[in-house]
């Protein structure tokens, strides 16, 4: 369960940054903002899972009985 919580937190945090970057790029180069925003969106979803696994295994060890 902690793995999913860590994944959701990572995705929400980094997607917020990706949206802000996309909005900033929209003012500079509107044709470049959409492909960059979509690329970042999918990259966060794909790369967030291994990062969440790494964080969960390193810093959140499960309690063993």
PDB file of N, CA, C and O in Angstrom:
ATOM      1  N   UNK A   1       0.816  -1.192   0.000  1.00  0.00           N
ATOM      2  CA  UNK A   1       0.000   0.000   0.000  1.00  0.00           C
ATOM      3  C   UNK A   1       0.867   1.267   0.000  1.00  0.00           C
ATOM      4  O   UNK A   1       0.530   2.267  -0.634  1.00  0.00           O
ATOM      5  N   UNK A   2       1.990   1.200   0.725  1.00  0.00           N
ATOM      6  CA  UNK A   2       2.855   2.376   0.773  1.00  0.00           C
ATOM      7  C   UNK A   2       3.472   2.659  -0.596  1.00  0.00           C
ATOM      8  O   UNK A   2       3.760   3.813  -0.912  1.00  0.00           O
ATOM      9  N   UNK A   3       3.676   1.636  -1.403  1.00  0.00           N
ATOM     10  CA  UNK A   3       4.224   1.832  -2.747  1.00  0.00           C
ATOM     11  C   UNK A   3       3.277   2.689  -3.589  1.00  0.00           C
ATOM     12  O   UNK A   3       3.720   3.598  -4.290  1.00  0.00           O
ATOM     13  N   UNK A   4       2.004   2.406  -3.523  1.00  0.00           N
ATOM     14  CA  UNK A   4       1.037   3.188  -4.300  1.00  0.00           C
ATOM     15  C   UNK A   4       0.945   4.623  -3.801  1.00  0.00           C
ATOM     16  O   UNK A   4       0.803   5.551  -4.597  1.00  0.00           O
ATOM     17  N   UNK A   5       1.024   4.808  -2.501  1.00  0.00           N
ATOM     18  CA  UNK A   5       0.981   6.162  -1.948  1.00  0.00           C
ATOM     19  C   UNK A   5       2.196   6.960  -2.410  1.00  0.00           C
ATOM     20  O   UNK A   5       2.067   8.121  -2.800  1.00  0.00           O
ATOM     21  N   UNK A   6       3.364   6.347  -2.366  1.00  0.00           N
ATOM     22  CA  UNK A   6       4.580   7.028  -2.815  1.00  0.00           C
ATOM     23  C   UNK A   6       4.473   7.347  -4.309  1.00  0.00           C
ATOM     24  O   UNK A   6       4.861   8.434  -4.735  1.00  0.00           O
ATOM     25  N   UNK A   7       3.958   6.422  -5.096  1.00  0.00           N
ATOM     26  CA  UNK A   7       3.810   6.651  -6.543  1.00  0.00           C
ATOM     27  C   UNK A   7       2.871   7.823  -6.822  1.00  0.00           C
ATOM     28  O   UNK A   7       3.170   8.677  -7.657  1.00  0.00           O
ATOM     29  N   UNK A   8       1.754   7.861  -6.133  1.00  0.00           N
ATOM     30  CA  UNK A   8       0.784   8.945  -6.352  1.00  0.00           C
ATOM     31  C   UNK A   8       1.374  10.288  -5.954  1.00  0.00           C
ATOM     32  O   UNK A   8       1.164  11.286  -6.643  1.00  0.00           O
ATOM     33  N   UNK A   9       2.105  10.324  -4.858  1.00  0.00           N
ATOM     34  CA  UNK A   9       2.731  11.582  -4.432  1.00  0.00           C
ATOM     35  C   UNK A   9       3.762  12.044  -5.456  1.00  0.00           C
ATOM     36  O   UNK A   9       3.818  13.227  -5.790  1.00  0.00           O
ATOM     37  N   UNK A  10       4.576  11.120  -5.953  1.00  0.00           N
ATOM     38  CA  UNK A  10       5.577  11.468  -6.965  1.00  0.00           C
ATOM     39  C   UNK A  10       4.902  11.991  -8.224  1.00  0.00           C
ATOM     40  O   UNK A  10       5.297  13.026  -8.761  1.00  0.00           O
ATOM     41  N   UNK A  11       3.888  11.279  -8.694  1.00  0.00           N
ATOM     42  CA  UNK A  11       3.213  11.674  -9.931  1.00  0.00           C
ATOM     43  C   UNK A  11       2.544  13.036  -9.768  1.00  0.00           C
ATOM     44  O   UNK A  11       2.653  13.883 -10.654  1.00  0.00           O
ATOM     45  N   UNK A  12       1.860  13.257  -8.660  1.00  0.00           N
ATOM     46  CA  UNK A  12       1.199  14.545  -8.465  1.00  0.00           C
ATOM     47  C   UNK A  12       2.200  15.696  -8.408  1.00  0.00           C
ATOM     48  O   UNK A  12       1.979  16.749  -9.007  1.00  0.00           O
ATOM     49  N   UNK A  13       3.286  15.494  -7.695  1.00  0.00           N
ATOM     50  CA  UNK A  13       4.281  16.562  -7.559  1.00  0.00           C
ATOM     51  C   UNK A  13       4.946  16.885  -8.891  1.00  0.00           C
ATOM     52  O   UNK A  13       5.062  18.053  -9.261  1.00  0.00           O
ATOM     53  N   UNK A  14       5.380  15.863  -9.607  1.00  0.00           N
ATOM     54  CA  UNK A  14       6.118  16.107 -10.843  1.00  0.00           C
ATOM     55  C   UNK A  14       5.177  16.536 -11.974  1.00  0.00           C
ATOM     56  O   UNK A  14       5.575  17.322 -12.835  1.00  0.00           O
ATOM     57  N   UNK A  15       3.956  16.041 -11.987  1.00  0.00           N
ATOM     58  CA  UNK A  15       2.997  16.489 -13.003  1.00  0.00           C
ATOM     59  C   UNK A  15       2.653  17.963 -12.812  1.00  0.00           C
ATOM     60  O   UNK A  15       2.446  18.686 -13.787  1.00  0.00           O
ATOM     61  N   UNK A  16       2.593  18.406 -11.566  1.00  0.00           N
ATOM     62  CA  UNK A  16       2.347  19.821 -11.317  1.00  0.00           C
ATOM     63  C   UNK A  16       3.471  20.666 -11.903  1.00  0.00           C
ATOM     64  O   UNK A  16       3.223  21.711 -12.504  1.00  0.00           O
ATOM     65  N   UNK A  17       4.699  20.212 -11.728  1.00  0.00           N
ATOM     66  CA  UNK A  17       5.832  20.933 -12.323  1.00  0.00           C
ATOM     67  C   UNK A  17       5.777  20.876 -13.850  1.00  0.00           C
ATOM     68  O   UNK A  17       6.107  21.856 -14.518  1.00  0.00           O
ATOM     69  N   UNK A  18       5.363  19.740 -14.404  1.00  0.00           N
ATOM     70  CA  UNK A  18       5.285  19.611 -15.864  1.00  0.00           C
ATOM     71  C   UNK A  18       4.211  20.530 -16.432  1.00  0.00           C
ATOM     72  O   UNK A  18       4.397  21.119 -17.497  1.00  0.00           O
ATOM     73  N   UNK A  19       3.101  20.656 -15.735  1.00  0.00           N
ATOM     74  CA  UNK A  19       2.040  21.560 -16.197  1.00  0.00           C
ATOM     75  C   UNK A  19       2.520  23.003 -16.156  1.00  0.00           C
ATOM     76  O   UNK A  19       2.281  23.771 -17.089  1.00  0.00           O
ATOM     77  N   UNK A  20       3.199  23.370 -15.070  1.00  0.00           N
ATOM     78  CA  UNK A  20       3.719  24.731 -14.978  1.00  0.00           C
ATOM     79  C   UNK A  20       4.734  25.014 -16.081  1.00  0.00           C
ATOM     80  O   UNK A  20       4.729  26.098 -16.665  1.00  0.00           O
ATOM     81  N   UNK A  21       5.601  24.051 -16.369  1.00  0.00           N
ATOM     82  CA  UNK A  21       6.568  24.223 -17.448  1.00  0.00           C
ATOM     83  C   UNK A  21       5.851  24.341 -18.796  1.00  0.00           C
ATOM     84  O   UNK A  21       6.234  25.155 -19.635  1.00  0.00           O
ATOM     85  N   UNK A  22       4.820  23.535 -18.999  1.00  0.00           N
ATOM     86  CA  UNK A  22       4.058  23.617 -20.238  1.00  0.00           C
ATOM     87  C   UNK A  22       3.368  24.959 -20.412  1.00  0.00           C
ATOM     88  O   UNK A  22       3.339  25.509 -21.514  1.00  0.00           O
ATOM     89  N   UNK A  23       2.814  25.486 -19.334  1.00  0.00           N
ATOM     90  CA  UNK A  23       2.175  26.805 -19.411  1.00  0.00           C
ATOM     91  C   UNK A  23       3.193  27.902 -19.681  1.00  0.00           C
ATOM     92  O   UNK A  23       2.909  28.855 -20.407  1.00  0.00           O
ATOM     93  N   UNK A  24       4.379  27.766 -19.096  1.00  0.00           N
ATOM     94  CA  UNK A  24       5.432  28.743 -19.365  1.00  0.00           C
ATOM     95  C   UNK A  24       5.887  28.668 -20.815  1.00  0.00           C
ATOM     96  O   UNK A  24       6.070  29.695 -21.469  1.00  0.00           O
ATOM     97  N   UNK A  25       6.070  27.448 -21.317  1.00  0.00           N
ATOM     98  CA  UNK A  25       6.495  27.287 -22.710  1.00  0.00           C
ATOM     99  C   UNK A  25       5.421  27.750 -23.684  1.00  0.00           C
ATOM    100  O   UNK A  25       5.731  28.135 -24.811  1.00  0.00           O
ATOM    101  N   UNK A  26       4.166  27.715 -23.259  1.00  0.00           N
ATOM    102  CA  UNK A  26       3.069  28.144 -24.129  1.00  0.00           C
ATOM    103  C   UNK A  26       3.169  29.635 -24.432  1.00  0.00           C
ATOM    104  O   UNK A  26       2.744  30.082 -25.497  1.00  0.00           O
ATOM    105  N   UNK A  27       3.718  30.391 -23.516  1.00  0.00           N
ATOM    106  CA  UNK A  27       3.882  31.821 -23.784  1.00  0.00           C
ATOM    107  C   UNK A  27       5.062  32.090 -24.711  1.00  0.00           C
ATOM    108  O   UNK A  27       5.059  33.075 -25.449  1.00  0.00           O
ATOM    109  N   UNK A  28       6.075  31.214 -24.676  1.00  0.00           N
ATOM    110  CA  UNK A  28       7.264  31.416 -25.504  1.00  0.00           C
ATOM    111  C   UNK A  28       7.117  30.805 -26.894  1.00  0.00           C
ATOM    112  O   UNK A  28       7.358  31.472 -27.901  1.00  0.00           O
ATOM    113  N   UNK A  29       6.720  29.533 -26.943  1.00  0.00           N
ATOM    114  CA  UNK A  29       6.607  28.827 -28.222  1.00  0.00           C
ATOM    115  C   UNK A  29       5.410  27.885 -28.161  1.00  0.00           C
ATOM    116  O   UNK A  29       5.557  26.735 -27.748  1.00  0.00           O
ATOM    117  N   UNK A  30       4.229  28.351 -28.562  1.00  0.00           N
ATOM    118  CA  UNK A  30       3.015  27.532 -28.431  1.00  0.00           C
ATOM    119  C   UNK A  30       3.075  26.204 -29.186  1.00  0.00           C
ATOM    120  O   UNK A  30       2.474  25.225 -28.742  1.00  0.00           O
ATOM    121  N   UNK A  31       3.773  26.148 -30.296  1.00  0.00           N
ATOM    122  CA  UNK A  31       3.821  24.890 -31.049  1.00  0.00           C
ATOM    123  C   UNK A  31       4.720  23.856 -30.368  1.00  0.00           C
ATOM    124  O   UNK A  31       4.573  22.656 -30.601  1.00  0.00           O
ATOM    125  N   UNK A  32       5.634  24.310 -29.540  1.00  0.00           N
ATOM    126  CA  UNK A  32       6.542  23.408 -28.844  1.00  0.00           C
ATOM    127  C   UNK A  32       5.968  22.948 -27.500  1.00  0.00           C
ATOM    128  O   UNK A  32       6.390  21.921 -26.967  1.00  0.00           O
ATOM    129  N   UNK A  33       5.015  23.695 -26.954  1.00  0.00           N
ATOM    130  CA  UNK A  33       4.497  23.429 -25.614  1.00  0.00           C
ATOM    131  C   UNK A  33       3.700  22.130 -25.551  1.00  0.00           C
ATOM    132  O   UNK A  33       3.831  21.379 -24.584  1.00  0.00           O
ATOM    133  N   UNK A  34       2.888  21.854 -26.546  1.00  0.00           N
ATOM    134  CA  UNK A  34       2.032  20.658 -26.502  1.00  0.00           C
ATOM    135  C   UNK A  34       2.847  19.362 -26.596  1.00  0.00           C
ATOM    136  O   UNK A  34       2.645  18.474 -25.768  1.00  0.00           O
ATOM    137  N   UNK A  35       3.750  19.214 -27.558  1.00  0.00           N
ATOM    138  CA  UNK A  35       4.550  17.981 -27.567  1.00  0.00           C
ATOM    139  C   UNK A  35       5.416  17.822 -26.322  1.00  0.00           C
ATOM    140  O   UNK A  35       5.588  16.708 -25.826  1.00  0.00           O
ATOM    141  N   UNK A  36       5.959  18.919 -25.818  1.00  0.00           N
ATOM    142  CA  UNK A  36       6.768  18.842 -24.606  1.00  0.00           C
ATOM    143  C   UNK A  36       5.911  18.457 -23.412  1.00  0.00           C
ATOM    144  O   UNK A  36       6.331  17.645 -22.587  1.00  0.00           O
ATOM    145  N   UNK A  37       4.729  19.022 -23.309  1.00  0.00           N
ATOM    146  CA  UNK A  37       3.830  18.693 -22.207  1.00  0.00           C
ATOM    147  C   UNK A  37       3.394  17.242 -22.240  1.00  0.00           C
ATOM    148  O   UNK A  37       3.358  16.581 -21.202  1.00  0.00           O
ATOM    149  N   UNK A  38       3.066  16.745 -23.407  1.00  0.00           N
ATOM    150  CA  UNK A  38       2.668  15.333 -23.520  1.00  0.00           C
ATOM    151  C   UNK A  38       3.823  14.398 -23.237  1.00  0.00           C
ATOM    152  O   UNK A  38       3.652  13.368 -22.585  1.00  0.00           O
ATOM    153  N   UNK A  39       4.988  14.750 -23.720  1.00  0.00           N
ATOM    154  CA  UNK A  39       6.165  13.924 -23.439  1.00  0.00           C
ATOM    155  C   UNK A  39       6.470  13.855 -21.955  1.00  0.00           C
ATOM    156  O   UNK A  39       6.749  12.783 -21.419  1.00  0.00           O
ATOM    157  N   UNK A  40       6.416  15.000 -21.293  1.00  0.00           N
ATOM    158  CA  UNK A  40       6.659  15.016 -19.852  1.00  0.00           C
ATOM    159  C   UNK A  40       5.577  14.256 -19.093  1.00  0.00           C
ATOM    160  O   UNK A  40       5.870  13.562 -18.120  1.00  0.00           O
ATOM    161  N   UNK A  41       4.327  14.385 -19.536  1.00  0.00           N
ATOM    162  CA  UNK A  41       3.229  13.687 -18.879  1.00  0.00           C
ATOM    163  C   UNK A  41       3.453  12.176 -18.866  1.00  0.00           C
ATOM    164  O   UNK A  41       3.339  11.530 -17.825  1.00  0.00           O
ATOM    165  N   UNK A  42       3.770  11.629 -20.022  1.00  0.00           N
ATOM    166  CA  UNK A  42       3.967  10.183 -20.102  1.00  0.00           C
ATOM    167  C   UNK A  42       5.284   9.743 -19.472  1.00  0.00           C
ATOM    168  O   UNK A  42       5.371   8.641 -18.929  1.00  0.00           O
ATOM    169  N   UNK A  43       6.305  10.586 -19.537  1.00  0.00           N
ATOM    170  CA  UNK A  43       7.578  10.248 -18.904  1.00  0.00           C
ATOM    171  C   UNK A  43       7.429  10.143 -17.397  1.00  0.00           C
ATOM    172  O   UNK A  43       8.034   9.272 -16.772  1.00  0.00           O
ATOM    173  N   UNK A  44       6.634  11.017 -16.813  1.00  0.00           N
ATOM    174  CA  UNK A  44       6.413  10.969 -15.366  1.00  0.00           C
ATOM    175  C   UNK A  44       5.688   9.685 -14.988  1.00  0.00           C
ATOM    176  O   UNK A  44       6.030   9.057 -13.986  1.00  0.00           O
ATOM    177  N   UNK A  45       4.706   9.292 -15.764  1.00  0.00           N
ATOM    178  CA  UNK A  45       3.968   8.062 -15.455  1.00  0.00           C
ATOM    179  C   UNK A  45       4.867   6.840 -15.558  1.00  0.00           C
ATOM    180  O   UNK A  45       4.773   5.929 -14.735  1.00  0.00           O
ATOM    181  N   UNK A  46       5.735   6.813 -16.557  1.00  0.00           N
ATOM    182  CA  UNK A  46       6.601   5.650 -16.770  1.00  0.00           C
ATOM    183  C   UNK A  46       7.761   5.627 -15.781  1.00  0.00           C
ATOM    184  O   UNK A  46       8.061   4.580 -15.208  1.00  0.00           O
ATOM    185  N   UNK A  47       8.409   6.755 -15.577  1.00  0.00           N
ATOM    186  CA  UNK A  47       9.593   6.795 -14.719  1.00  0.00           C
ATOM    187  C   UNK A  47       9.250   6.928 -13.235  1.00  0.00           C
ATOM    188  O   UNK A  47      10.097   6.692 -12.374  1.00  0.00           O
ATOM    189  N   UNK A  48       8.022   7.301 -12.945  1.00  0.00           N
ATOM    190  CA  UNK A  48       7.617   7.427 -11.547  1.00  0.00           C
ATOM    191  C   UNK A  48       7.523   6.102 -10.831  1.00  0.00           C
ATOM    192  O   UNK A  48       7.780   6.029  -9.629  1.00  0.00           O
ATOM    193  N   UNK A  49       7.161   5.048 -11.547  1.00  0.00           N
ATOM    194  CA  UNK A  49       7.011   3.733 -10.917  1.00  0.00           C
ATOM    195  C   UNK A  49       8.351   3.166 -10.419  1.00  0.00           C
ATOM    196  O   UNK A  49       8.434   2.763  -9.258  1.00  0.00           O
ATOM    197  N   UNK A  50       9.393   3.122 -11.246  1.00  0.00           N
ATOM    198  CA  UNK A  50      10.679   2.651 -10.716  1.00  0.00           C
ATOM    199  C   UNK A  50      11.215   3.535  -9.589  1.00  0.00           C
ATOM    200  O   UNK A  50      11.832   3.035  -8.649  1.00  0.00           O
ATOM    201  N   UNK A  51      10.984   4.827  -9.680  1.00  0.00           N
ATOM    202  CA  UNK A  51      11.415   5.724  -8.612  1.00  0.00           C
ATOM    203  C   UNK A  51      10.652   5.432  -7.317  1.00  0.00           C
ATOM    204  O   UNK A  51      11.239   5.451  -6.235  1.00  0.00           O
ATOM    205  N   UNK A  52       9.357   5.165  -7.421  1.00  0.00           N
ATOM    206  CA  UNK A  52       8.566   4.834  -6.234  1.00  0.00           C
ATOM    207  C   UNK A  52       9.031   3.512  -5.627  1.00  0.00           C
ATOM    208  O   UNK A  52       9.069   3.379  -4.403  1.00  0.00           O
ATOM    209  N   UNK A  53       9.381   2.544  -6.452  1.00  0.00           N
ATOM    210  CA  UNK A  53       9.895   1.271  -5.941  1.00  0.00           C
ATOM    211  C   UNK A  53      11.212   1.504  -5.217  1.00  0.00           C
ATOM    212  O   UNK A  53      11.419   0.972  -4.127  1.00  0.00           O
ATOM    213  N   UNK A  54      12.093   2.281  -5.801  1.00  0.00           N
ATOM    214  CA  UNK A  54      13.386   2.564  -5.177  1.00  0.00           C
ATOM    215  C   UNK A  54      13.200   3.244  -3.820  1.00  0.00           C
ATOM    216  O   UNK A  54      13.824   2.852  -2.833  1.00  0.00           O
ATOM    217  N   UNK A  55      12.344   4.257  -3.775  1.00  0.00           N
ATOM    218  CA  UNK A  55      12.110   4.976  -2.522  1.00  0.00           C
ATOM    219  C   UNK A  55      11.482   4.068  -1.482  1.00  0.00           C
ATOM    220  O   UNK A  55      11.864   4.105  -0.313  1.00  0.00           O
ATOM    221  N   UNK A  56      10.529   3.259  -1.893  1.00  0.00           N
ATOM    222  CA  UNK A  56       9.841   2.376  -0.946  1.00  0.00           C
ATOM    223  C   UNK A  56      10.786   1.322  -0.393  1.00  0.00           C
ATOM    224  O   UNK A  56      10.736   1.021   0.799  1.00  0.00           O
ATOM    225  N   UNK A  57      11.637   0.759  -1.225  1.00  0.00           N
ATOM    226  CA  UNK A  57      12.560  -0.274  -0.744  1.00  0.00           C
ATOM    227  C   UNK A  57      13.673   0.308   0.120  1.00  0.00           C
ATOM    228  O   UNK A  57      14.125  -0.346   1.060  1.00  0.00           O
ATOM    229  N   UNK A  58      14.122   1.519  -0.180  1.00  0.00           N
ATOM    230  CA  UNK A  58      15.244   2.105   0.552  1.00  0.00           C
ATOM    231  C   UNK A  58      14.820   2.719   1.888  1.00  0.00           C
ATOM    232  O   UNK A  58      15.426   2.459   2.928  1.00  0.00           O
ATOM    233  N   UNK A  59      13.765   3.540   1.837  1.00  0.00           N
ATOM    234  CA  UNK A  59      13.453   4.350   3.005  1.00  0.00           C
ATOM    235  C   UNK A  59      12.184   3.945   3.740  1.00  0.00           C
ATOM    236  O   UNK A  59      11.926   4.456   4.830  1.00  0.00           O
ATOM    237  N   UNK A  60      11.396   3.058   3.188  1.00  0.00           N
ATOM    238  CA  UNK A  60      10.180   2.624   3.868  1.00  0.00           C
ATOM    239  C   UNK A  60      10.154   1.104   3.972  1.00  0.00           C
ATOM    240  O   UNK A  60       9.354   0.454   3.299  1.00  0.00           O
ATOM    241  N   UNK A  61      11.008   0.537   4.795  1.00  0.00           N
ATOM    242  CA  UNK A  61      11.006  -0.937   4.913  1.00  0.00           C
ATOM    243  C   UNK A  61       9.717  -1.416   5.570  1.00  0.00           C
ATOM    244  O   UNK A  61       9.197  -0.785   6.490  1.00  0.00           O
ATOM    245  N   UNK A  62       9.216  -2.538   5.080  1.00  0.00           N
ATOM    246  CA  UNK A  62       7.989  -3.095   5.645  1.00  0.00           C
ATOM    247  C   UNK A  62       8.266  -3.708   7.004  1.00  0.00           C
ATOM    248  O   UNK A  62       9.357  -4.208   7.276  1.00  0.00           O
ATOM    249  N   UNK A  63       7.253  -3.656   7.842  1.00  0.00           N
ATOM    250  CA  UNK A  63       7.363  -4.270   9.160  1.00  0.00           C
ATOM    251  C   UNK A  63       7.169  -5.774   9.030  1.00  0.00           C
ATOM    252  O   UNK A  63       6.175  -6.241   8.475  1.00  0.00           O
ATOM    253  N   UNK A  64       8.103  -6.499   9.533  1.00  0.00           N
ATOM    254  CA  UNK A  64       8.026  -7.966   9.455  1.00  0.00           C
ATOM    255  C   UNK A  64       7.808  -8.517  10.854  1.00  0.00           C
ATOM    256  O   UNK A  64       8.420  -8.077  11.827  1.00  0.00           O
ATOM    257  N   UNK A  65       6.918  -9.492  10.918  1.00  0.00           N
ATOM    258  CA  UNK A  65       6.533 -10.008  12.226  1.00  0.00           C
ATOM    259  C   UNK A  65       7.183 -11.233  12.662  1.00  0.00           C
ATOM    260  O   UNK A  65       6.905 -11.723  13.756  1.00  0.00           O
TER     261      UNK A  65
END
